[in-house]
Amino acid sequence: MSRAAGRTTSAWVRRVRADRVDEAADVLATEEPMEIRVVAVEGSEELERSLSVTMRTPGNDFELAVGFLYGEGILRGKSDLDRVAYCTSPDVAQEYNIVSVVLREGVCLDAAKLERHFYTTSSCGVCGKTSLDAVRSLAPAPIPPDGLTVRRSVIPSLPDRLRERQEVFSATGGLHAAGLFDADGRLDAVREDVGRHNAVDKVVGAMVLAGHVPLHDRLLAVSGRASFEIVQKAAVAGLPIVVAVGAPSSLAVDLAKAFGMTLVGFARGTGFNVYAGSHRIVDA
């Protein structure tokens, strides 16, 4: 296998079909680790802490780091940022990417909050109530109970509109996507990644860097299922509607109901299921 810089990697594969076996070049979605570090500035000193290592598809790395920190309540918006940069370290391999997010002077890094709120796997053992309470403490503003509504006919069209903009998926078939749409189903931004949660972090991070959060007037569509973590990130970003191609988890539904969000699953073909917040989907 030969590595290629960027989001895809080439490989030779043996293709086995019913009537033949041959070898050919194939294109794979690149997957590499990225470490996220945060730096708090106190006077003339910079206090750096490594927060997370995530397996991701290279590209939009700064958005990924910023979106991740925003979703964890460490960043409240663009005004908390001083800069974002790649950093190098002599004690790690070159392909191990490190992104350093430097907070503006005076913005504190709450280490206790980090320990309480990092729920990164489905096997973390955190009970539902504790998880919901943690998200409540992270969300900067409540989601308006009214405001954004979407026509019923728009919802099933979102997955196809999302797929049309998935450049790397078209080449590899191996990436998830997250997209932000307006009420009429126009796609504002899309990001791809091997991880569903990374794709959401990237697209939310892009909005944080542009100063466009909270996202009360947009809906989020994701190419896979709706996990608790996906809905958590949407809740913190102020997104009132989440649409998934796959199924939601039970805790994702609980979270959507607790925050007054609209959660849609199995959006495909001409239909979908509404698990919470059906008032935002209208017939007109």
C-alpha positions in Angstrom: 0.0 0.0 0.0 1.3 3.5 -0.9 0.3 6.5 1.1 -1.0 9.6 -0.6 -1.2 13.0 1.1 -4.7 14.0 1.8 -8.0 12.3 2.2 -7.5 9.2 0.0 -4.8 6.5 -0.2 -4.2 4.2 -3.1 -3.9 0.4 -2.8 -3.6 -2.7 -5.0 -6.5 -5.1 -4.4 -7.4 -8.6 -5.6 -10.9 -8.4 -6.9 -12.8 -11.7 -6.7 -16.0 -12.0 -8.8 -18.2 -14.9 -9.8 -16.4 -15.4 -13.1 -12.9 -14.0 -12.6 -10.2 -12.9 -10.3 -7.9 -10.0 -11.1 -5.8 -7.2 -9.5 -6.4 -3.5 -9.8 -5.7 -0.2 -8.2 -8.2 0.9 -5.6 -8.8 4.1 -3.7 -9.3 4.1 0.1 -10.4 6.7 2.5 -7.3 7.7 4.6 -7.5 7.2 8.3 -4.8 8.7 10.6 -4.6 9.7 14.2 -4.8 13.4 15.2 -4.1 14.7 18.7 -6.0 17.8 19.9 -4.2 20.0 22.4 -5.5 23.1 24.1 -3.4 26.0 25.4 -4.5 28.4 28.0 -2.6 31.7 28.2 -1.9 33.1 31.7 0.2 36.2 31.5 3.5 35.3 29.9 2.9 31.5 30.3 1.2 29.1 28.1 -0.3 26.0 29.8 -0.7 23.2 27.3 -2.8 20.1 27.8 -3.4 17.1 25.5 -7.2 16.4 25.4 -7.9 13.8 22.8 -6.6 11.5 20.1 -9.1 10.8 17.4 -8.9 8.6 14.3 -9.9 10.8 11.4 -9.7 11.5 7.7 -7.1 14.3 7.1 -8.6 17.6 6.0 -10.4 20.4 7.8 -8.3 19.5 10.8 -8.7 22.9 12.5 -12.4 22.8 12.1 -12.4 19.3 13.7 -10.4 20.5 16.7 -12.5 23.6 17.1 -15.8 21.8 16.7 -14.7 19.1 19.2 -13.8 21.7 21.8 -17.0 23.7 21.2 -19.0 20.5 21.6 -17.3 19.8 24.9 -18.1 23.3 26.2 -14.4 24.3 26.3 -14.9 27.0 23.6 -18.0 29.2 23.8 -17.4 30.8 20.4 -14.9 32.3 18.0 -14.1 35.1 20.6 -12.5 32.5 22.9 -9.9 31.7 20.3 -6.5 33.2 19.8 -5.2 30.9 17.1 -5.2 27.3 15.8 -2.1 25.7 14.4 -0.3 22.5 13.7 2.5 21.7 16.0 5.4 19.3 15.7 7.2 17.2 18.3 10.5 15.4 17.9 9.3 12.4 20.0 6.4 11.3 17.7 6.2 10.0 14.1 5.8 12.6 11.4 2.5 11.2 10.3 1.0 11.7 13.7 -0.7 15.0 13.3 -1.1 17.4 16.3 -3.4 20.4 16.3 -2.9 23.0 19.0 -5.8 25.3 19.9 -4.7 28.4 21.8 -7.3 30.2 23.9 -7.4 33.9 24.1 -5.7 35.3 27.1 -8.1 35.4 30.1 -10.1 32.3 28.9 -9.7 29.7 31.5 -9.3 26.0 30.9 -11.5 24.1 33.4 -9.7 20.8 34.0 -12.5 19.5 36.2 -15.0 20.1 33.4 -12.9 18.1 31.0 -12.8 15.1 33.3 -16.6 15.2 33.9 -17.7 15.6 30.3 -15.6 13.4 28.0 -18.0 10.6 27.0 -16.3 9.3 23.9 -17.5 5.7 23.6 -20.7 3.7 23.9 -19.1 1.5 26.6 -18.1 4.4 28.9 -20.6 3.2 31.6 -22.1 6.6 32.2 -25.8 6.4 33.0 -28.4 8.3 31.0 -29.2 10.8 33.6 -25.6 11.7 34.2 -25.1 12.1 30.4 -28.1 14.4 30.0 -27.1 16.5 33.0 -23.6 16.8 31.5 -25.0 18.1 28.1 -27.2 20.6 29.9 -24.1 22.1 31.5 -22.4 22.3 28.1 -25.1 23.9 26.0 -24.6 27.7 25.8 -28.2 28.6 25.1 -31.6 26.7 25.1 -33.0 25.7 21.7 -36.0 27.9 20.8 -39.2 25.9 21.0 -40.5 27.5 17.8 -38.7 29.2 15.0 -37.3 26.7 12.4 -39.9 24.5 10.6 -39.3 22.2 7.6 -41.8 21.0 5.1 -42.4 17.3 5.2 -41.4 16.9 1.5 -38.0 18.3 2.2 -36.8 15.7 4.7 -36.5 12.6 2.5 -34.5 14.6 -0.1 -31.7 15.5 2.3 -29.7 12.3 2.2 -29.5 12.4 -1.6 -28.5 16.1 -1.5 -25.8 15.2 1.0 -24.5 12.3 -1.0 -24.2 14.5 -4.1 -21.6 16.7 -2.3 -19.6 13.8 -0.8 -16.6 13.9 -3.1 -14.4 11.4 -1.2 -17.3 9.0 -0.6 -17.8 8.9 -4.4 -14.2 7.8 -4.8 -13.9 5.4 -1.9 -17.4 4.5 -0.5 -15.9 4.7 2.9 -16.8 8.0 4.5 -19.6 9.5 6.6 -20.9 13.0 6.1 -22.6 15.7 8.0 -24.3 18.6 6.4 -26.0 21.8 7.4 -29.2 22.7 5.5 -31.7 25.6 5.7 -35.4 25.2 6.0 -35.8 24.8 2.2 -33.3 22.0 2.0 -30.4 24.1 0.6 -27.1 22.7 1.7 -24.8 25.3 3.3 -21.9 23.2 4.3 -20.8 19.5 4.2 -17.8 17.7 5.7 -16.7 14.1 5.4 -14.8 11.8 7.7 -14.3 8.1 8.6 -16.0 8.9 11.9 -19.6 10.2 12.1 -18.8 12.4 15.1 -15.7 13.8 13.4 -17.8 14.9 10.4 -20.2 16.7 12.8 -17.3 18.3 14.6 -15.8 19.6 11.3 -19.0 21.1 10.1 -19.8 22.7 13.4 -16.2 23.9 13.8 -16.5 25.6 10.4 -19.5 27.6 11.8 -17.7 28.4 15.0 -14.7 29.8 13.1 -17.1 31.8 10.9 -18.8 33.2 14.0 -22.2 31.7 13.1 -23.1 29.8 16.2 -25.6 29.0 17.7 -27.2 27.4 14.7 -30.9 27.9 15.5 -31.9 28.5 11.9 -30.2 25.3 10.4 -30.8 21.6 10.6 -28.1 18.9 10.6 -28.3 15.8 8.4 -25.9 12.8 8.9 -25.2 9.9 6.6 -25.4 7.2 9.3 -27.3 6.5 12.5 -28.1 9.1 15.2 -26.1 8.3 18.3 -26.2 10.1 21.6 -22.9 11.8 20.8 -24.3 13.2 17.5 -27.4 14.6 19.1 -25.2 16.0 22.0 -23.0 17.9 19.5 -26.1 19.2 17.7 -27.7 20.3 21.0 -24.6 22.3 22.1 -24.5 23.9 18.6 -28.1 25.0 19.0 -29.4 22.9 16.1 -33.1 22.3 16.5 -33.4 19.4 14.0 -31.3 16.4 13.4 -32.0 14.1 10.4 -30.3 10.7 10.1 -30.3 8.1 7.4 -30.1 5.3 10.0 -31.7 4.6 13.3 -31.3 6.7 16.5 -30.2 5.1 19.8 -32.6 5.2 22.8 -30.4 7.8 24.6 -30.3 10.0 21.5 -34.1 10.1 21.6 -34.1 10.8 25.3 -31.6 13.7 24.8 -33.6 15.1 21.9 -36.8 15.1 24.0 -35.0 16.7 27.0 -33.7 19.6 24.8 -36.9 20.1 22.8 -35.2 19.0 19.6 -36.6 17.3 16.5 -35.0 13.9 15.8 -35.6 12.1 12.5 -34.4 8.7 11.6 -34.5 6.4 8.6 -34.8 9.3 6.2 -34.6 7.5 2.9 -36.7 7.1 -0.3 -39.9 8.9 0.4 -40.3 8.3 4.1 -38.8 8.9 7.5 -39.6 8.3 11.2 -39.9 11.2 13.7 -38.8 10.3 17.2 -39.1 13.7 18.9 -40.3 17.2 18.1 -42.7 16.5 15.3 -44.1 20.0 15.6 -41.2 21.4 13.5 -42.2 19.3 10.5 -45.1 20.8 8.7 -47.3 19.7 5.7 -47.3 23.1 3.9 
